[in-house]
Amino acid sequence: VWCRSINRVFATDVVRRMLSTPAAQHQTDVDGYRRRQRAEAASFLAAFGNHGNVTGQRVLDLGCGLGAKTIAVARAGAAEVVGIDTDAEKVHRAQEEADRSGADGILFAVQSGSALAFETGRFDVVLLLDVVEHLGDPAAVLTECARVLRSGGRLLVGFPPYRSPWGGHLFTHVPIPWVHLLFPDREVLDLWREVHADALARGEVRCSARRARAIIDAECTAALWDCNGMTIERFLDLADRSSLELKDVRFKTVGRIGGLVTTMPGLRELLVNRMTAVLVA
C-alpha cells in the first residue's frame, strides 16, 4: 500500500521534472528516442575528454540497441563503426535507420559480447554504453573487449551504478528513487507489472513478443531488464582483474554535489547516478 501510494506521487509530471527522472522513450516514442540518442552521442563522447575523440578510428559499439548512437559516432568522424547486439529485432531496425540516414561506414550484426567474431586487435575504440550492468558474464566481455582492441586502444564505459536512485531500471513505471532498495522486491515487481499492463491497455507503451515474455517470466525486478547488480566497487574490481589498464574514472552525482561524496565508497554507491571509465589495452 505504501509503495503504491508513494508511486502515484513520484509518477506525476511535476515530480518527474523536479527530480529529473529518466524517461524510457524507446517504449513510447521510438523516433523520439532515436533523435534523443543522436543528440546525446556528442555529449556521451565528450564525457570522456580526449579519450572520446573517434576521428579516423575503428569503433565497436557493443550493445548498440536501436543504433542511434552508433550512427552518431560514425558522424563524429569514425572511419568504421560496427554495432552489435544480441537482439536480432533491434539490429534489424538499427540497420534500417542507418540506411535511411545515409550514414557510411556502419555495419550492424547479431553477436554476443562474450564471444566476438572479430580478429585480435581489430578496433581502436570499444563502447560499452549502458551495457555492463546487463551482462551475464561481464568479466568475459571485458576479456573479449581487450582481445579485439589494438595495443593502446580504448574501452569507454558508462553506466548507472545499481545502488543509485535509478539503478534498478524501474523508472518507466515505478519512478521512486532507490525503490529497488527500499521496498520488498516481489511487491515492487507486482506493482511494475500492474502499471505496465495499464499502460499497454491505454496504448502508451510498445512491447515486442520477446519483451512480453521476459516480463511474464521475471521472478525478480532485476530480471525485468537482465540487471546484474553492477556497483561501482564491483566494476572497479572487474577492471583491476582484467588485462586492461584503468586510465580515468569520473562520477556524476545526484544534484551535482560531487566533492567528498565520490571518495566515500558507501555514500558514492548511493549518490553517484552515473559512472564513466576509460580502460586502455
C-alpha positions as a Python dict, from the first residue, in 0.01 Angstrom:
ca = {
    (1, 'V'): (0, 0, 0),
    (2, 'W'): (280, 241, 89),
    (3, 'C'): (468, 161, -231),
    (4, 'R'): (158, 217, -448),
    (5, 'S'): (67, 540, -271),
    (6, 'I'): (416, 684, -295),
    (7, 'N'): (444, 576, -658),
    (8, 'R'): (138, 781, -754),
    (9, 'V'): (316, 1090, -623),
    (10, 'F'): (651, 1022, -791),
    (11, 'A'): (481, 935, -1121),
    (12, 'T'): (335, 1284, -1161),
    (13, 'D'): (490, 1505, -1429),
    (14, 'V'): (576, 1774, -1174),
    (15, 'V'): (779, 1540, -954),
    (16, 'R'): (942, 1368, -1251),
    (17, 'R'): (1065, 1704, -1381),
    (18, 'M'): (1177, 1816, -1036),
    (19, 'L'): (1384, 1500, -985),
    (20, 'S'): (1497, 1473, -1349),
    (21, 'T'): (1363, 1118, -1354),
    (22, 'P'): (1496, 931, -1661),
    (23, 'A'): (1249, 865, -1942),
    (24, 'A'): (1220, 535, -2130),
    (25, 'Q'): (1123, 688, -2465),
    (26, 'H'): (1207, 369, -2651),
    (27, 'Q'): (886, 222, -2509),
    (28, 'T'): (659, 509, -2612),
    (29, 'D'): (815, 709, -2894),
    (30, 'V'): (1081, 517, -3086),
    (31, 'D'): (1153, 801, -3331),
    (32, 'G'): (1187, 1048, -3045),
    (33, 'Y'): (1413, 806, -2864),
    (34, 'R'): (1641, 781, -3168),
    (35, 'R'): (1655, 1160, -3203),
    (36, 'R'): (1746, 1197, -2835),
    (37, 'Q'): (2017, 932, -2864),
    (38, 'R'): (2168, 1108, -3167),
    (39, 'A'): (2164, 1438, -2979),
    (40, 'E'): (2326, 1280, -2673),
    (41, 'A'): (2600, 1098, -2864),
    (42, 'A'): (2827, 1402, -2877),
    (43, 'S'): (2786, 1464, -2505),
    (44, 'F'): (2849, 1096, -2435),
    (45, 'L'): (3182, 1112, -2615),
    (46, 'A'): (3264, 1449, -2457),
    (47, 'A'): (3223, 1291, -2112),
    (48, 'F'): (3548, 1101, -2179),
    (49, 'G'): (3752, 1410, -2269),
    (50, 'N'): (4027, 1347, -2523),
    (51, 'H'): (3965, 974, -2494),
    (52, 'G'): (3626, 1030, -2662),
    (53, 'N'): (3778, 1155, -2988),
    (54, 'V'): (3685, 892, -3250),
    (55, 'T'): (3805, 1078, -3561),
    (56, 'G'): (3954, 827, -3805),
    (57, 'Q'): (3910, 543, -3554),
    (58, 'R'): (3767, 193, -3591),
    (59, 'V'): (3490, 167, -3333),
    (60, 'L'): (3289, -123, -3194),
    (61, 'D'): (2958, -29, -3027),
    (62, 'L'): (2887, -332, -2809),
    (63, 'G'): (2518, -346, -2714),
    (64, 'C'): (2412, -97, -2979),
    (65, 'G'): (2036, -135, -2930),
    (66, 'L'): (1844, 64, -3194),
    (67, 'G'): (2170, 206, -3328),
    (68, 'A'): (2114, 580, -3290),
    (69, 'K'): (2438, 637, -3102),
    (70, 'T'): (2624, 406, -3339),
    (71, 'I'): (2520, 629, -3628),
    (72, 'A'): (2610, 941, -3431),
    (73, 'V'): (2959, 803, -3365),
    (74, 'A'): (3004, 747, -3738),
    (75, 'R'): (2901, 1108, -3798),
    (76, 'A'): (3153, 1219, -3535),
    (77, 'G'): (3426, 1116, -3778),
    (78, 'A'): (3494, 747, -3710),
    (79, 'A'): (3647, 565, -4005),
    (80, 'E'): (3449, 248, -3936),
    (81, 'V'): (3175, 165, -3686),
    (82, 'V'): (3037, -179, -3606),
    (83, 'G'): (2728, -209, -3386),
    (84, 'I'): (2640, -543, -3229),
    (85, 'D'): (2355, -661, -3010),
    (86, 'T'): (2206, -996, -2908),
    (87, 'D'): (1855, -876, -3002),
    (88, 'A'): (1805, -953, -3373),
    (89, 'E'): (1499, -727, -3398),
    (90, 'K'): (1693, -427, -3266),
    (91, 'V'): (1982, -498, -3501),
    (92, 'H'): (1743, -512, -3797),
    (93, 'R'): (1583, -181, -3700),
    (94, 'A'): (1925, -27, -3641),
    (95, 'Q'): (2033, -123, -3993),
    (96, 'E'): (1712, 24, -4137),
    (97, 'E'): (1780, 351, -3953),
    (98, 'A'): (2138, 360, -4082),
    (99, 'D'): (2016, 302, -4438),
    (100, 'R'): (1760, 581, -4406),
    (101, 'S'): (2014, 822, -4259),
    (102, 'G'): (2263, 765, -4539),
    (103, 'A'): (2545, 719, -4289),
    (104, 'D'): (2853, 550, -4432),
    (105, 'G'): (3098, 304, -4281),
    (106, 'I'): (2850, 132, -4047),
    (107, 'L'): (2784, -240, -4007),
    (108, 'F'): (2533, -400, -3769),
    (109, 'A'): (2538, -764, -3662),
    (110, 'V'): (2386, -1002, -3409),
    (111, 'Q'): (2663, -1110, -3173),
    (112, 'S'): (2735, -1187, -2810),
    (113, 'G'): (2990, -970, -2633),
    (114, 'S'): (3142, -1273, -2463),
    (115, 'A'): (3231, -1438, -2798),
    (116, 'L'): (3314, -1167, -3051),
    (117, 'A'): (3361, -1276, -3412),
    (118, 'F'): (3643, -1029, -3480),
    (119, 'E'): (4014, -1075, -3514),
    (120, 'T'): (4252, -971, -3239),
    (121, 'G'): (4341, -601, -3242),
    (122, 'R'): (4064, -507, -3489),
    (123, 'F'): (3939, -190, -3314),
    (124, 'D'): (4078, 135, -3179),
    (125, 'V'): (3778, 201, -2954),
    (126, 'V'): (3510, -18, -2796),
    (127, 'L'): (3198, 141, -2645),
    (128, 'L'): (3006, -11, -2354),
    (129, 'L'): (2727, 241, -2304),
    (130, 'D'): (2459, 137, -2053),
    (131, 'V'): (2553, -223, -2120),
    (132, 'V'): (2789, -352, -1850),
    (133, 'E'): (2508, -359, -1589),
    (134, 'H'): (2309, -603, -1811),
    (135, 'L'): (2581, -858, -1887),
    (136, 'G'): (2553, -1214, -1764),
    (137, 'D'): (2932, -1253, -1760),
    (138, 'P'): (3088, -906, -1756),
    (139, 'A'): (3438, -1044, -1689),
    (140, 'A'): (3423, -1249, -2010),
    (141, 'V'): (3305, -946, -2206),
    (142, 'L'): (3592, -733, -2074),
    (143, 'T'): (3832, -1009, -2178),
    (144, 'E'): (3688, -1009, -2530),
    (145, 'C'): (3699, -629, -2546),
    (146, 'A'): (4068, -641, -2451),
    (147, 'R'): (4132, -901, -2723),
    (148, 'V'): (3973, -706, -3009),
    (149, 'L'): (4138, -377, -2909),
    (150, 'R'): (4474, -287, -3061),
    (151, 'S'): (4757, -209, -2824),
    (152, 'G'): (4677, 133, -2680),
    (153, 'G'): (4313, 103, -2782),
    (154, 'R'): (4042, 234, -2551),
    (155, 'L'): (3737, 83, -2386),
    (156, 'L'): (3485, 355, -2293),
    (157, 'V'): (3230, 253, -2028),
    (158, 'G'): (2929, 440, -1893),
    (159, 'F'): (2653, 309, -1665),
    (160, 'P'): (2429, 391, -1365),
    (161, 'P'): (2553, 201, -1055),
    (162, 'Y'): (2299, -43, -913),
    (163, 'R'): (2254, 130, -576),
    (164, 'S'): (2200, 472, -734),
    (165, 'P'): (1848, 626, -738),
    (166, 'W'): (1752, 472, -1073),
    (167, 'G'): (1993, 177, -1069),
    (168, 'G'): (1709, -75, -1065),
    (169, 'H'): (1594, 40, -1413),
    (170, 'L'): (1233, 56, -1289),
    (171, 'F'): (1169, 425, -1352),
    (172, 'T'): (939, 369, -1651),
    (173, 'H'): (655, 261, -1425),
    (174, 'V'): (786, 288, -1067),
    (175, 'P'): (985, 616, -1060),
    (176, 'I'): (1055, 617, -686),
    (177, 'P'): (1427, 684, -623),
    (178, 'W'): (1603, 382, -469),
    (179, 'V'): (1276, 184, -487),
    (180, 'H'): (1472, -138, -550),
    (181, 'L'): (1647, -87, -216),
    (182, 'L'): (1356, 49, -10),
    (183, 'F'): (1073, -198, -72),
    (184, 'P'): (1040, -579, -91),
    (185, 'D'): (1141, -694, -437),
    (186, 'R'): (833, -906, -504),
    (187, 'E'): (598, -620, -420),
    (188, 'V'): (784, -381, -649),
    (189, 'L'): (776, -639, -929),
    (190, 'D'): (400, -686, -893),
    (191, 'L'): (345, -309, -895),
    (192, 'W'): (565, -262, -1202),
    (193, 'R'): (368, -530, -1389),
    (194, 'E'): (35, -374, -1292),
    (195, 'V'): (136, -27, -1412),
    (196, 'H'): (285, -174, -1729),
    (197, 'A'): (-36, -366, -1806),
    (198, 'D'): (-240, -48, -1762),
    (199, 'A'): (-4, 146, -1990),
    (200, 'L'): (-29, -128, -2255),
    (201, 'A'): (-408, -119, -2239),
    (202, 'R'): (-401, 259, -2296),
    (203, 'G'): (-159, 219, -2587),
    (204, 'E'): (111, 421, -2408),
    (205, 'V'): (392, 166, -2445),
    (206, 'R'): (507, -75, -2711),
    (207, 'C'): (603, -430, -2627),
    (208, 'S'): (753, -696, -2855),
    (209, 'A'): (674, -1063, -2806),
    (210, 'R'): (1026, -1119, -2669),
    (211, 'R'): (988, -834, -2423),
    (212, 'A'): (642, -952, -2314),
    (213, 'R'): (780, -1299, -2243),
    (214, 'A'): (1065, -1153, -2037),
    (215, 'I'): (815, -957, -1827),
    (216, 'I'): (595, -1260, -1774),
    (217, 'D'): (886, -1487, -1681),
    (218, 'A'): (1062, -1241, -1450),
    (219, 'E'): (1089, -1368, -1093),
    (220, 'C'): (1251, -1051, -954),
    (221, 'T'): (1284, -688, -1056),
    (222, 'A'): (1643, -741, -1176),
    (223, 'A'): (1517, -994, -1433),
    (224, 'L'): (1294, -734, -1600),
    (225, 'W'): (1600, -579, -1764),
    (226, 'D'): (1859, -852, -1701),
    (227, 'C'): (2031, -635, -1440),
    (228, 'N'): (2333, -792, -1274),
    (229, 'G'): (2356, -554, -978),
    (230, 'M'): (2669, -381, -1107),
    (231, 'T'): (2804, -147, -840),
    (232, 'I'): (3098, 93, -856),
    (233, 'E'): (3307, -132, -633),
    (234, 'R'): (3228, -441, -840),
    (235, 'F'): (3318, -270, -1167),
    (236, 'L'): (3646, -138, -1028),
    (237, 'D'): (3726, -490, -911),
    (238, 'L'): (3646, -631, -1257),
    (239, 'A'): (3868, -369, -1418),
    (240, 'D'): (4150, -446, -1175),
    (241, 'R'): (4133, -818, -1256),
    (242, 'S'): (4122, -761, -1632),
    (243, 'S'): (4422, -715, -1861),
    (244, 'L'): (4312, -356, -1928),
    (245, 'E'): (4461, -54, -1752),
    (246, 'L'): (4216, 180, -1582),
    (247, 'K'): (4313, 528, -1705),
    (248, 'D'): (4026, 751, -1598),
    (249, 'V'): (3716, 731, -1376),
    (250, 'R'): (3452, 1003, -1344),
    (251, 'F'): (3141, 1026, -1128),
    (252, 'K'): (2823, 1225, -1186),
    (253, 'T'): (2639, 1268, -857),
    (254, 'V'): (2279, 1339, -758),
    (255, 'G'): (2227, 1714, -765),
    (256, 'R'): (2590, 1753, -880),
    (257, 'I'): (2702, 1754, -516),
    (258, 'G'): (3030, 1581, -606),
    (259, 'G'): (3324, 1657, -383),
    (260, 'L'): (3399, 1429, -90),
    (261, 'V'): (3098, 1210, -169),
    (262, 'T'): (3287, 1046, -456),
    (263, 'T'): (3573, 948, -223),
    (264, 'M'): (3348, 772, 29),
    (265, 'P'): (3263, 422, -104),
    (266, 'G'): (2939, 378, 88),
    (267, 'L'): (2793, 717, 0),
    (268, 'R'): (2904, 720, -361),
    (269, 'E'): (2727, 391, -429),
    (270, 'L'): (2401, 564, -332),
    (271, 'L'): (2463, 914, -467),
    (272, 'V'): (2660, 862, -792),
    (273, 'N'): (2396, 826, -1063),
    (274, 'R'): (2646, 774, -1347),
    (275, 'M'): (2998, 640, -1368),
    (276, 'T'): (3225, 664, -1670),
    (277, 'A'): (3558, 490, -1710),
    (278, 'V'): (3836, 464, -1967),
    (279, 'L'): (4035, 142, -1985),
    (280, 'V'): (4335, 105, -2216),
    (281, 'A'): (4464, -215, -2378),
}
